[in-house]
Amino acid sequence: MTTSLLDEAIKVIPDQQVLINVVSKRVRQLTQGHRPMVEVGARLDYADIALREIIEGKISFEFTSEEDAA
């Protein structure tokens, strides 16, 4: 995982736990064959691709309350 990408992504999703969860879920999707939503270079791994997608606004998240889940 590239440090510069991580620094940029933390500006988009400031909560570190949420960022980890979003990246983890996207990495799982990419390993299952989902296509990247950004240009992929030769040296990018799945975590870097997920971080670039977050930085470029291709992936978003929202908090839900426990009341909504019930």
N, CA, C and O atoms as a GROMACS GRO file, in nm:
protein
  280
    1MET      N    1   0.085  -0.118   0.000
    1MET     CA    2   0.000   0.000   0.000
    1MET      C    3   0.090   0.124   0.000
    1MET      O    4   0.181   0.135   0.082
    2THR      N    5   0.064   0.214  -0.090
    2THR     CA    6   0.145   0.334  -0.104
    2THR      C    7   0.105   0.438   0.000
    2THR      O    8  -0.013   0.468   0.017
    3THR      N    9   0.205   0.492   0.071
    3THR     CA   10   0.180   0.588   0.178
    3THR      C   11   0.114   0.715   0.127
    3THR      O   12   0.026   0.770   0.192
    4SER      N   13   0.157   0.763   0.010
    4SER     CA   14   0.098   0.886  -0.043
    4SER      C   15  -0.050   0.868  -0.075
    4SER      O   16  -0.130   0.958  -0.052
    5LEU      N   17  -0.087   0.751  -0.127
    5LEU     CA   18  -0.229   0.723  -0.154
    5LEU      C   19  -0.307   0.715  -0.023
    5LEU      O   20  -0.420   0.763  -0.015
    6LEU      N   21  -0.248   0.654   0.077
    6LEU     CA   22  -0.313   0.643   0.207
    6LEU      C   23  -0.336   0.781   0.268
    6LEU      O   24  -0.443   0.807   0.324
    7ASP      N   25  -0.238   0.869   0.258
    7ASP     CA   26  -0.251   1.005   0.309
    7ASP      C   27  -0.364   1.081   0.240
    7ASP      O   28  -0.438   1.156   0.304
    8GLU      N   29  -0.376   1.062   0.109
    8GLU     CA   30  -0.483   1.129   0.034
    8GLU      C   31  -0.620   1.070   0.069
    8GLU      O   32  -0.718   1.144   0.082
    9ALA      N   33  -0.628   0.938   0.083
    9ALA     CA   34  -0.755   0.873   0.113
    9ALA      C   35  -0.806   0.909   0.251
    9ALA      O   36  -0.927   0.917   0.272
   10ILE      N   37  -0.715   0.931   0.346
   10ILE     CA   38  -0.757   0.965   0.482
   10ILE      C   39  -0.821   1.104   0.485
   10ILE      O   40  -0.896   1.137   0.578
   11LYS      N   41  -0.793   1.187   0.384
   11LYS     CA   42  -0.859   1.317   0.373
   11LYS      C   43  -1.004   1.300   0.329
   11LYS      O   44  -1.089   1.381   0.364
   12VAL      N   45  -1.032   1.194   0.253
   12VAL     CA   46  -1.167   1.168   0.204
   12VAL      C   47  -1.248   1.094   0.311
   12VAL      O   48  -1.364   1.128   0.336
   13ILE      N   49  -1.187   0.994   0.374
   13ILE     CA   50  -1.252   0.917   0.481
   13ILE      C   51  -1.162   0.930   0.604
   13ILE      O   52  -1.070   0.850   0.622
   14PRO      N   53  -1.189   1.029   0.690
   14PRO     CA   54  -1.099   1.057   0.802
   14PRO      C   55  -1.098   0.950   0.912
   14PRO      O   56  -1.000   0.938   0.985
   15ASP      N   57  -1.204   0.873   0.924
   15ASP     CA   58  -1.209   0.768   1.027
   15ASP      C   59  -1.129   0.648   0.977
   15ASP      O   60  -1.167   0.583   0.879
   16GLN      N   61  -1.019   0.618   1.045
   16GLN     CA   62  -0.927   0.514   1.000
   16GLN      C   63  -0.993   0.376   0.994
   16GLN      O   64  -0.966   0.300   0.901
   17GLN      N   65  -1.078   0.344   1.090
   17GLN     CA   66  -1.146   0.214   1.090
   17GLN      C   67  -1.239   0.200   0.970
   17GLN      O   68  -1.245   0.095   0.906
   18VAL      N   69  -1.311   0.306   0.940
   18VAL     CA   70  -1.402   0.304   0.825
   18VAL      C   71  -1.322   0.290   0.696
   18VAL      O   72  -1.359   0.214   0.607
   19LEU      N   73  -1.211   0.364   0.686
   19LEU     CA   74  -1.127   0.354   0.567
   19LEU      C   75  -1.076   0.212   0.548
   19LEU      O   76  -1.079   0.160   0.436
   20ILE      N   77  -1.031   0.149   0.654
   20ILE     CA   78  -0.983   0.011   0.646
   20ILE      C   79  -1.093  -0.082   0.599
   20ILE      O   80  -1.070  -0.168   0.515
   21ASN      N   81  -1.213  -0.064   0.652
   21ASN     CA   82  -1.325  -0.150   0.612
   21ASN      C   83  -1.363  -0.130   0.465
   21ASN      O   84  -1.391  -0.227   0.395
   22VAL      N   85  -1.364  -0.006   0.420
   22VAL     CA   86  -1.399   0.022   0.280
   22VAL      C   87  -1.294  -0.038   0.187
   22VAL      O   88  -1.328  -0.100   0.086
   23VAL      N   89  -1.167  -0.018   0.220
   23VAL     CA   90  -1.059  -0.073   0.136
   23VAL      C   91  -1.065  -0.225   0.136
   23VAL      O   92  -1.051  -0.288   0.031
   24SER      N   93  -1.086  -0.285   0.253
   24SER     CA   94  -1.091  -0.432   0.262
   24SER      C   95  -1.203  -0.490   0.177
   24SER      O   96  -1.184  -0.588   0.105
   25LYS      N   97  -1.320  -0.428   0.184
   25LYS     CA   98  -1.433  -0.478   0.106
   25LYS      C   99  -1.405  -0.466  -0.044
   25LYS      O  100  -1.437  -0.556  -0.121
   26ARG      N  101  -1.346  -0.353  -0.084
   26ARG     CA  102  -1.317  -0.333  -0.226
   26ARG      C  103  -1.209  -0.429  -0.275
   26ARG      O  104  -1.216  -0.478  -0.387
   27VAL      N  105  -1.108  -0.456  -0.192
   27VAL     CA  106  -1.003  -0.550  -0.228
   27VAL      C  107  -1.065  -0.689  -0.250
   27VAL      O  108  -1.028  -0.759  -0.345
   28ARG      N  109  -1.157  -0.728  -0.164
   28ARG     CA  110  -1.226  -0.857  -0.182
   28ARG      C  111  -1.299  -0.861  -0.316
   28ARG      O  112  -1.294  -0.961  -0.387
   29GLN      N  113  -1.367  -0.751  -0.348
   29GLN     CA  114  -1.439  -0.746  -0.475
   29GLN      C  115  -1.343  -0.757  -0.593
   29GLN      O  116  -1.371  -0.828  -0.690
   30LEU      N  117  -1.231  -0.687  -0.587
   30LEU     CA  118  -1.134  -0.691  -0.696
   30LEU      C  119  -1.073  -0.830  -0.712
   30LEU      O  120  -1.051  -0.876  -0.824
   31THR      N  121  -1.046  -0.898  -0.602
   31THR     CA  122  -0.989  -1.032  -0.611
   31THR      C  123  -1.091  -1.132  -0.666
   31THR      O  124  -1.053  -1.237  -0.718
   32GLN      N  125  -1.219  -1.100  -0.654
   32GLN     CA  126  -1.324  -1.187  -0.708
   32GLN      C  127  -1.351  -1.159  -0.855
   32GLN      O  128  -1.436  -1.224  -0.916
   33GLY      N  129  -1.280  -1.062  -0.912
   33GLY     CA  130  -1.294  -1.037  -1.055
   33GLY      C  131  -1.364  -0.909  -1.094
   33GLY      O  132  -1.380  -0.883  -1.213
   34HIS      N  133  -1.407  -0.828  -0.998
   34HIS     CA  134  -1.469  -0.700  -1.033
   34HIS      C  135  -1.366  -0.611  -1.100
   34HIS      O  136  -1.247  -0.617  -1.068
   35ARG      N  137  -1.410  -0.531  -1.192
   35ARG     CA  138  -1.318  -0.444  -1.266
   35ARG      C  139  -1.289  -0.316  -1.190
   35ARG      O  140  -1.377  -0.261  -1.124
   36PRO      N  141  -1.166  -0.269  -1.198
   36PRO     CA  142  -1.131  -0.140  -1.136
   36PRO      C  143  -1.206  -0.025  -1.201
   36PRO      O  144  -1.235  -0.029  -1.321
   37MET      N  145  -1.238   0.076  -1.124
   37MET     CA  146  -1.310   0.193  -1.174
   37MET      C  147  -1.215   0.309  -1.204
   37MET      O  148  -1.260   0.420  -1.232
   38VAL      N  149  -1.083   0.283  -1.199
   38VAL     CA  150  -0.982   0.383  -1.230
   38VAL      C  151  -0.879   0.320  -1.323
   38VAL      O  152  -0.874   0.198  -1.338
   39GLU      N  153  -0.796   0.405  -1.385
   39GLU     CA  154  -0.686   0.356  -1.467
   39GLU      C  155  -0.588   0.281  -1.378
   39GLU      O  156  -0.552   0.329  -1.270
   40VAL      N  157  -0.547   0.165  -1.422
   40VAL     CA  158  -0.459   0.080  -1.342
   40VAL      C  159  -0.320   0.078  -1.405
   40VAL      O  160  -0.304   0.047  -1.523
   41GLY      N  161  -0.220   0.112  -1.324
   41GLY     CA  162  -0.082   0.103  -1.369
   41GLY      C  163  -0.027  -0.036  -1.340
   41GLY      O  164  -0.090  -0.116  -1.272
   42ALA      N  165   0.091  -0.062  -1.391
   42ALA     CA  166   0.151  -0.195  -1.377
   42ALA      C  167   0.188  -0.229  -1.234
   42ALA      O  168   0.186  -0.346  -1.196
   43ARG      N  169   0.222  -0.132  -1.153
   43ARG     CA  170   0.272  -0.159  -1.019
   43ARG      C  171   0.168  -0.142  -0.909
   43ARG      O  172   0.204  -0.145  -0.791
   44LEU      N  173   0.045  -0.124  -0.942
   44LEU     CA  174  -0.058  -0.104  -0.840
   44LEU      C  175  -0.113  -0.239  -0.794
   44LEU      O  176  -0.150  -0.323  -0.876
   45ASP      N  177  -0.119  -0.258  -0.663
   45ASP     CA  178  -0.185  -0.377  -0.612
   45ASP      C  179  -0.330  -0.342  -0.583
   45ASP      O  180  -0.372  -0.227  -0.602
   46TYR      N  181  -0.408  -0.439  -0.537
   46TYR     CA  182  -0.550  -0.417  -0.516
   46TYR      C  183  -0.579  -0.308  -0.412
   46TYR      O  184  -0.673  -0.231  -0.429
   47ALA      N  185  -0.500  -0.301  -0.307
   47ALA     CA  186  -0.520  -0.198  -0.204
   47ALA      C  187  -0.496  -0.059  -0.263
   47ALA      O  188  -0.570   0.034  -0.233
   48ASP      N  189  -0.394  -0.045  -0.347
   48ASP     CA  190  -0.367   0.084  -0.410
   48ASP      C  191  -0.480   0.123  -0.505
   48ASP      O  192  -0.519   0.240  -0.511
   49ILE      N  193  -0.533   0.027  -0.577
   49ILE     CA  194  -0.646   0.054  -0.666
   49ILE      C  195  -0.766   0.102  -0.586
   49ILE      O  196  -0.831   0.199  -0.623
   50ALA      N  197  -0.795   0.034  -0.475
   50ALA     CA  198  -0.907   0.074  -0.390
   50ALA      C  199  -0.887   0.215  -0.335
   50ALA      O  200  -0.981   0.294  -0.331
   51LEU      N  201  -0.765   0.247  -0.292
   51LEU     CA  202  -0.737   0.381  -0.241
   51LEU      C  203  -0.755   0.486  -0.350
   51LEU      O  204  -0.812   0.592  -0.324
   52ARG      N  205  -0.708   0.458  -0.472
   52ARG     CA  206  -0.727   0.553  -0.583
   52ARG      C  207  -0.874   0.573  -0.614
   52ARG      O  208  -0.916   0.684  -0.646
   53GLU      N  209  -0.953   0.467  -0.605
   53GLU     CA  210  -1.097   0.479  -0.629
   53GLU      C  211  -1.161   0.568  -0.524
   53GLU      O  212  -1.251   0.647  -0.556
   54ILE      N  213  -1.118   0.558  -0.400
   54ILE     CA  214  -1.170   0.643  -0.293
   54ILE      C  215  -1.130   0.788  -0.318
   54ILE      O  216  -1.214   0.878  -0.310
   55ILE      N  217  -1.004   0.811  -0.348
   55ILE     CA  218  -0.953   0.947  -0.372
   55ILE      C  219  -1.026   1.014  -0.487
   55ILE      O  220  -1.059   1.132  -0.479
   56GLU      N  221  -1.051   0.939  -0.593
   56GLU     CA  222  -1.116   0.996  -0.711
   56GLU      C  223  -1.269   1.001  -0.699
   56GLU      O  224  -1.337   1.042  -0.792
   57GLY      N  225  -1.322   0.959  -0.584
   57GLY     CA  226  -1.466   0.968  -0.562
   57GLY      C  227  -1.548   0.860  -0.628
   57GLY      O  228  -1.669   0.873  -0.641
   58LYS      N  229  -1.484   0.753  -0.670
   58LYS     CA  230  -1.555   0.643  -0.735
   58LYS      C  231  -1.623   0.553  -0.633
   58LYS      O  232  -1.719   0.482  -0.665
   59ILE      N  233  -1.574   0.555  -0.509
   59ILE     CA  234  -1.631   0.475  -0.401
   59ILE      C  235  -1.673   0.570  -0.291
   59ILE      O  236  -1.597   0.660  -0.254
   60SER      N  237  -1.792   0.551  -0.240
   60SER     CA  238  -1.839   0.633  -0.128
   60SER      C  239  -1.891   0.540  -0.019
   60SER      O  240  -1.900   0.419  -0.038
   61PHE      N  241  -1.925   0.599   0.092
   61PHE     CA  242  -1.978   0.522   0.204
   61PHE      C  243  -2.077   0.610   0.276
   61PHE      O  244  -2.079   0.732   0.259
   62GLU      N  245  -2.158   0.548   0.357
   62GLU     CA  246  -2.249   0.625   0.443
   62GLU      C  247  -2.269   0.550   0.572
   62GLU      O  248  -2.272   0.427   0.576
   63PHE      N  249  -2.282   0.628   0.678
   63PHE     CA  250  -2.310   0.569   0.808
   63PHE      C  251  -2.459   0.541   0.817
   63PHE      O  252  -2.540   0.621   0.772
   64THR      N  253  -2.495   0.428   0.875
   64THR     CA  254  -2.635   0.400   0.902
   64THR      C  255  -2.651   0.384   1.051
   64THR      O  256  -2.562   0.335   1.120
   65SER      N  257  -2.765   0.425   1.100
   65SER     CA  258  -2.790   0.408   1.243
   65SER      C  259  -2.841   0.266   1.268
   65SER      O  260  -2.887   0.199   1.175
   66GLU      N  261  -2.832   0.222   1.389
   66GLU     CA  262  -2.878   0.087   1.423
   66GLU      C  263  -3.029   0.076   1.404
   66GLU      O  264  -3.078  -0.034   1.377
   67GLU      N  265  -3.103   0.187   1.417
   67GLU     CA  266  -3.246   0.187   1.396
   67GLU      C  267  -3.279   0.154   1.251
   67GLU      O  268  -3.377   0.084   1.224
   68ASP      N  269  -3.197   0.205   1.156
   68ASP     CA  270  -3.220   0.176   1.015
   68ASP      C  271  -3.197   0.030   0.984
   68ASP      O  272  -3.263  -0.026   0.896
   69ALA      N  273  -3.104  -0.033   1.054
   69ALA     CA  274  -3.068  -0.172   1.027
   69ALA      C  275  -3.177  -0.268   1.077
   69ALA      O  276  -3.190  -0.380   1.026
   70ALA      N  277  -3.252  -0.227   1.174
   70ALA     CA  278  -3.355  -0.316   1.233
   70ALA      C  279  -3.481  -0.321   1.151
   70ALA      O  280  -3.576  -0.391   1.188
   0.00000   0.00000   0.00000
